[in-house]
Amino acid sequence: MKKGLFACVVLAVAAWLCWPWLTTASQINRIRFLMGAVSLGVFLITILAIRSYKLREKYAVLWLMTAAMITLVALFPHLVDVTREWFGMQYVTSVVAVIFIFLVLVSFHFSIALSALNDKAAAIASRCAMLEARIQELEQKISVVRSNHPNERIKP
């Protein structure tokens, strides 16, 4: 909780310090600034989630790559210009397209992970059912032995 509060205070101070520049900056520079802030936020949230064991490293890699790509686009706008010229798009449209592509990759990655978890859950359920059947079989054998030898105590 303290880390989250500290992060909010730092972001508020940074926004307050950048406000005069943002009001006079061009629209493209404001978009680049916002992209840099978002990528920094994604990076920090991912690192904090890894440190608090809420996110495994193998899932965090794609989030970190997404943050790195957004940072590259924010720091080097000529990369977006090249892409924009290739596809004949406007700047904002090309930025949205890049972000959309990476979010689709993240969604696809998590779909694969979810499918693997479903397969593991089915295997575990099958194994559990076999073990329950084995337990019932053993309980039936014990009850048969007890019924044949009522005076004899069978150890569990």
Secondary structure as the mmCIF struct_conf table of DSSP 4:
data_model
#
loop_
_struct_conf.conf_type_id
_struct_conf.id
_struct_conf.beg_label_comp_id
_struct_conf.beg_label_asym_id
_struct_conf.beg_label_seq_id
_struct_conf.end_label_comp_id
_struct_conf.end_label_asym_id
_struct_conf.end_label_seq_id
HELX_RH_AL_P HELX_RH_AL_P1 LYS A 2 THR A 24
BEND BEND1 ALA A 25 ALA A 25
HELX_RH_AL_P HELX_RH_AL_P2 GLN A 27 ARG A 51
TURN_TY1_P TURN_TY1_P1 SER A 52 TYR A 53
BEND BEND2 LYS A 54 LEU A 55
HELX_RH_AL_P HELX_RH_AL_P3 GLU A 57 LEU A 75
HELX_RH_AL_P HELX_RH_AL_P4 PRO A 77 PHE A 87
TURN_TY1_P TURN_TY1_P2 GLY A 88 GLY A 88
HELX_RH_AL_P HELX_RH_AL_P5 TYR A 91 ASN A 148
TURN_TY1_P TURN_TY1_P3 PRO A 150 ASN A 151
BEND BEND3 GLU A 152 GLU A 152
HELX_LH_PP_P HELX_LH_PP_P1 ARG A 153 LYS A 155
#
